Every structure is written in C-alpha cells, then in structure tokens.
Amino acid sequence: MANISKFFVLFIFLFCVNEFQAAEDVSFFLYTDESAEGPTSVSPKPLSCQQLCRIDKLTDIFFIIHGWLQSVDESYVKVIKQFLFRRKKKGALIVEVDWSKIAKKEYDVARKYNDYVANATSNEILRLIKEYEFKLQNIEIICHCMGCHIAGIAGKYIEKTSGKKLGRITALDPAGPAYLNVPQSKRLGPDDADIVFVVHTDSSIFGYGDNCGTMDFYPNGGKHPQPECLEERGVIPHDMCSHQRSIVFYAEALNCSRFWGIQCDSYENYIKGLCCSNRKVDFSGPLKKKYSGTYFVKTNTKKPFLRR
C-alpha cells in the first residue's frame, strides 16, 4: 500500500509540473493599431490594463494560433495580421498565441499538450471578458493545422466556464493525422463557437477529411494537389503545399474581400453544375448560422487564386 501511495504522489507531482511547464511555454503577443509593427505586451504575464483599458469594448479581437512545427514568426501570421488591420481600418485588437516551444516537439508529443495550450488561451480570453468587459461575440480565433484543434478545445472550455460561446473560429485546414477517430471533446467541432468556418485544402493527408464546422468549405474539392502544388510524383510524397493553400486562400480573401462558395452535397455535383441555383456565400464577410452546410468552389489555377 505504501508503494502505491508513493507512486500516486509521484504521478500527481509529475502531472502538475508538466501542466505548469506547458502553461509557461505559451506566450501572448498583443498588437493594437498603434503597434502594428511590434507587440505592446509579451506574456506569459497577463495582458495589462495599460494596453487594454483605453480600448473600445466593442472592438473586434482576433486570436491567431499557429500550427505544428510553427511559431508566430511565420510569414503568414504577419500577412494575416496586416490584412486584418487594413480590413478593420486598424480598429482591431490582435493577439498572437505562441506555443512554439511545444509545437516544435514530435507530432504525437505536441498533440498531447493541446489541452494545456487551449486552457492557457481560454483563460486569457475569459480574462479579457471579465476584467476588461470585451464582448465574447466579438472574439474570433484564426488558426491553422493543429492550432485549430487547440482553438476548438479552448472554445469548449470557454462555454463550459462562461455559459457563452466564442463569436467565431476560422480554421484553416485543421490537422488530420491522429484526430479523425478521437472524440469531439479532443478536437475541433461545430459547436465550439457561434460560427465555426473551416477551409479544407488537404483532406485525408495532412488535413482533416470530414466536416468539423458549422460551415465547411472545400476549394477545388479540398484535396491535394491544390493549384500550383506539384503532383506527388514530382515532389516528396508528404508535400505540405496543399495544406498551406488554405492560408493563401484566406489571406487573399482578406485582401480582396471575396471568398465565394456554393452549397452542394459533393464536389462532383458542383463540377457538373448541379448546384448552380444553390446558396452562394461570401465567407470573407459576416456569417450567420443559417448558412450552415458544405460548400465548394473551383479557384483559378494561378495567383490570384480567388476569382474576381
């Protein structure tokens, strides 16, 4: 019995240490219209009143969560941030979630820490709501790859704690490997925000192959190879190009304000023209739950990919 007790104490100690270390490995970089080129706050220390108290409480707030093997220094993070400020005429607050110390670990190891990163993120969001009176419906998480499942788990934590949902999650090709057969409590799902908009570009390879949002959008059928991504025989089979195309499409949409999709039951029927009279939605604008469903579009074969 004594040995069992010692083992239990050791297990609890190691579990708590790992959880604390994971929380310490998540940082938050805050950008306002006055600091578009550099953050005004670097966490794990909480965001301070000096940066937040003077900001309009109805301001749109965007959390950006990068993917596996990435960091907030990725070029796409900077591009999305730039276009968001331009789109909102600088009337926005952007928070980069840097979990790169964990994201640089092996895939399965990084995945095991999804809960911890999500918990740290949800705590920061809930603090914005409680202490600074920002509106939860004005908060959107933009994420890529494994970061999308972190966003989904964070959304679940937020609803469980506050009884309310995030305004929106924009999920850019959520990670597929090791997530397809896990319970929804451990991955992105359609109920994790009022609107969960998912862009699938590498289904069943690096991306999640099934619907997991309130609106699931499949450009070019959502599969590899996407435009200007080489066929598998021309590159290493595990080419990341199609996985990253979701980011390029979204960035173009922010820049040109067009991201059309047509609701259809399959890409084959869309290509055959059987869905031409169905609902057409511009995903770059405000979205409503009544738009729920599966959408397709065929993009241009070269940049700019989105049709004018």
C-alpha positions in Angstrom: 0.0 0.0 0.0 2.9 2.4 0.8 4.4 1.8 -2.6 1.1 2.5 -4.3 0.8 5.8 -2.3 4.3 6.8 -3.3 3.6 6.1 -6.9 0.3 8.1 -6.8 2.1 11.1 -5.2 4.9 10.9 -7.8 2.3 10.7 -10.6 0.4 13.8 -9.3 3.7 15.7 -8.9 4.8 15.0 -12.4 1.4 15.8 -13.9 1.3 19.1 -12.1 4.8 20.0 -13.1 4.1 19.2 -16.7 0.9 21.2 -16.7 2.7 24.2 -15.2 5.6 23.9 -17.6 3.2 23.8 -20.5 1.4 26.9 -19.3 4.8 28.6 -19.0 5.5 27.7 -22.6 2.5 29.6 -24.0 3.0 33.3 -24.7 0.7 36.0 -25.9 1.8 38.9 -28.2 -0.7 41.8 -28.2 -1.0 44.2 -31.2 -3.1 47.3 -31.5 -3.5 49.8 -34.3 -0.6 51.8 -32.6 1.7 48.8 -32.5 1.1 47.1 -35.8 4.8 46.5 -36.3 5.5 45.3 -32.8 3.7 43.9 -29.8 2.9 46.0 -26.8 2.8 43.0 -24.5 4.6 39.7 -24.2 3.2 37.1 -21.9 3.0 34.5 -20.1 2.5 37.6 -17.8 -1.2 38.6 -18.2 -2.1 41.3 -20.6 -2.2 44.6 -18.6 -4.7 47.4 -18.2 -2.2 49.8 -19.7 -2.7 48.2 -23.1 -6.4 47.3 -22.7 -8.3 49.8 -20.5 -8.5 52.6 -23.1 -9.7 50.3 -26.0 -13.3 50.4 -27.1 -15.1 47.4 -25.5 -16.9 46.7 -28.8 -13.6 46.2 -30.6 -13.1 43.1 -32.7 -10.5 40.8 -31.2 -8.6 38.2 -33.1 -6.5 35.4 -31.6 -4.1 33.8 -34.1 -3.0 30.2 -33.2 -0.2 28.8 -35.4 0.2 25.1 -36.3 2.6 22.3 -35.6 6.3 23.0 -36.1 5.5 26.7 -36.5 5.7 29.9 -34.5 4.3 33.4 -34.5 7.2 34.4 -36.7 5.7 32.6 -39.7 5.2 34.9 -42.7 1.5 34.1 -42.9 0.9 35.3 -39.4 2.3 38.7 -40.3 0.3 38.8 -43.5 -3.0 37.9 -41.9 -2.3 40.5 -39.1 -1.5 43.2 -41.7 -4.7 42.5 -43.8 -6.9 42.3 -40.6 -5.7 45.8 -39.6 -6.3 47.1 -43.1 -9.7 45.5 -43.4 -10.8 46.8 -40.0 -9.3 50.2 -40.7 -7.0 49.4 -37.8 -9.9 49.2 -35.4 -9.0 45.8 -34.1 -7.0 44.0 -31.4 -4.9 41.1 -32.4 -3.3 38.5 -30.0 -0.8 36.0 -31.3 -0.7 32.8 -29.3 2.9 31.5 -29.4 3.1 27.8 -28.4 6.2 27.1 -30.5 8.1 25.6 -27.6 5.6 22.8 -27.6 4.8 22.9 -31.4 8.4 22.1 -32.2 8.2 18.7 -30.4 7.3 15.5 -32.2 3.8 15.4 -33.5 2.3 13.0 -31.0 4.0 14.8 -28.1 2.8 18.2 -29.2 -0.8 16.8 -29.6 -0.8 15.6 -26.0 -0.4 19.2 -24.9 -3.3 20.5 -26.9 -5.4 20.7 -23.7 -2.8 22.8 -21.9 -2.4 25.3 -24.7 -6.1 25.6 -25.1 -6.6 26.1 -21.3 -4.0 28.9 -21.3 -5.7 30.5 -24.3 -9.2 30.3 -22.9 -8.0 31.7 -19.6 -6.6 34.8 -21.4 -9.9 35.2 -23.4 -12.0 34.9 -20.3 -9.9 37.5 -18.5 -10.5 39.9 -21.3 -14.2 39.4 -20.9 -14.3 39.5 -17.1 -11.7 42.2 -16.3 -12.0 44.5 -19.3 -15.6 43.9 -20.4 -14.9 43.0 -24.0 -17.7 41.1 -25.8 -17.2 37.3 -26.3 -19.2 37.5 -29.6 -16.6 39.9 -30.9 -13.7 37.5 -30.4 -12.6 35.3 -33.3 -9.8 32.7 -33.3 -8.0 32.2 -36.6 -5.9 29.0 -36.6 -4.0 26.5 -38.8 -3.2 22.8 -38.6 -3.0 21.5 -35.0 -3.8 25.0 -33.8 -7.4 24.5 -35.0 -7.9 21.7 -32.5 -6.4 23.8 -29.8 -8.9 26.6 -30.8 -11.8 24.1 -30.6 -10.8 22.8 -27.2 -10.4 26.4 -26.0 -13.9 27.2 -27.3 -15.3 24.3 -25.3 -13.5 25.5 -22.1 -14.9 29.0 -22.6 -18.5 27.8 -23.0 -18.2 25.4 -20.0 -16.8 28.3 -17.8 -18.9 31.2 -19.0 -22.0 29.6 -20.4 -21.5 31.5 -23.7 -19.7 30.8 -27.0 -16.9 32.5 -28.9 -18.1 34.6 -31.8 -16.2 32.7 -34.5 -13.4 30.2 -35.2 -11.8 30.4 -38.7 -10.0 27.1 -39.1 -7.5 26.8 -41.9 -7.1 23.1 -42.8 -7.3 21.6 -39.4 -4.8 18.8 -38.8 -6.0 15.3 -39.8 -3.5 12.7 -38.6 -4.4 11.2 -35.2 -7.6 13.4 -34.9 -10.0 11.6 -37.2 -11.1 8.9 -34.7 -10.8 10.9 -31.4 -13.9 12.2 -29.5 -15.1 15.7 -30.4 -14.0 16.8 -26.9 -10.4 16.5 -28.0 -10.7 18.2 -31.4 -12.4 21.0 -33.3 -16.2 20.6 -33.6 -19.2 22.6 -35.0 -20.3 23.8 -31.6 -17.1 25.3 -30.4 -18.2 28.8 -31.4 -21.3 30.5 -32.7 -19.7 30.1 -36.2 -17.0 27.6 -37.0 -15.8 28.2 -40.5 -13.4 25.5 -41.8 -11.4 25.7 -45.0 -10.3 22.2 -46.2 -7.4 22.0 -48.7 -5.6 18.8 -47.9 -8.3 16.4 -46.8 -7.1 13.0 -45.6 -3.4 13.7 -45.9 -2.3 16.5 -43.6 -5.8 17.9 -43.2 -9.0 16.8 -41.5 -11.0 14.9 -44.1 -14.5 15.2 -42.7 -16.8 18.1 -41.9 -16.0 19.6 -38.5 -17.6 23.1 -38.6 -20.9 24.8 -39.0 -19.7 25.7 -42.5 -17.1 23.5 -44.2 -15.6 24.9 -47.4 -13.7 22.7 -49.9 -11.8 24.8 -52.5 -11.1 22.5 -55.5 -12.6 19.6 -53.7 -10.4 20.2 -50.6 -7.8 17.7 -51.7 -4.1 17.6 -52.8 -2.9 18.8 -55.2 -4.2 22.3 -54.9 -3.3 24.9 -57.7 0.5 25.3 -58.2 1.1 22.4 -55.8 3.1 19.7 -57.7 1.8 16.3 -58.2 3.1 13.7 -55.7 5.4 12.1 -58.3 7.2 15.4 -58.7 7.9 16.1 -55.0 8.4 14.2 -51.7 5.0 12.4 -51.2 4.4 14.3 -47.9 4.4 17.7 -49.6 2.9 20.5 -47.4 1.8 22.8 -50.3 -1.8 21.9 -50.3 -2.0 22.0 -46.5 -0.7 25.6 -46.7 -3.1 26.7 -49.5 -5.8 27.2 -47.0 -3.8 30.1 -45.6 -3.1 31.6 -49.0 -6.8 31.5 -49.9 -7.8 33.1 -46.7 -5.2 35.9 -47.0 -6.4 36.6 -50.5 -9.9 36.9 -49.2 -8.9 39.4 -46.5 -7.1 41.4 -49.1 -9.7 41.4 -51.9 -12.9 40.8 -49.9 -14.1 37.9 -51.9 -14.3 34.2 -50.8 -17.3 32.7 -52.6 -18.6 29.2 -52.1 -21.6 27.4 -53.4 -23.5 25.0 -51.2 -23.6 21.5 -52.6 -23.7 17.9 -51.5 -20.4 16.9 -53.3 -17.7 18.4 -55.4 -18.6 16.1 -58.3 -22.1 17.6 -58.4 -20.7 21.1 -58.1 -18.4 20.4 -61.1 -21.3 19.0 -63.1 -23.2 22.3 -62.5 -26.0 20.6 -60.5 -25.7 23.1 -57.6 -25.7 26.4 -59.6 -29.0 27.5 -58.1 -28.0 26.7 -54.5 -27.0 29.3 -51.9 -23.9 31.3 -52.7 -22.0 32.7 -49.7 -19.1 35.2 -49.4 -17.1 33.8 -46.5 -14.9 36.9 -46.2 -17.9 38.8 -44.7 -20.1 38.3 -41.6 -21.5 34.8 -41.4 -24.8 33.5 -39.9 -25.7 30.1 -38.7 -28.4 29.8 -41.3 -25.6 29.4 -43.8 -24.6 26.1 -42.2 -23.6 23.4 -44.7 -20.9 22.2 -47.1 -19.6 24.5 -49.8 -17.3 24.1 -52.8 -15.6 26.4 -55.3 -13.1 25.9 -58.1 -10.3 28.6 -57.9 -8.0 30.0 -60.5 -5.0 27.8 -61.4 -2.6 30.6 -60.7 -2.4 33.6 -58.3 -4.6 35.3 -57.6 -6.4 32.1 -56.9 -9.8 33.6 -55.9 -12.0 34.5 -58.8 -12.7 38.2 -59.2 
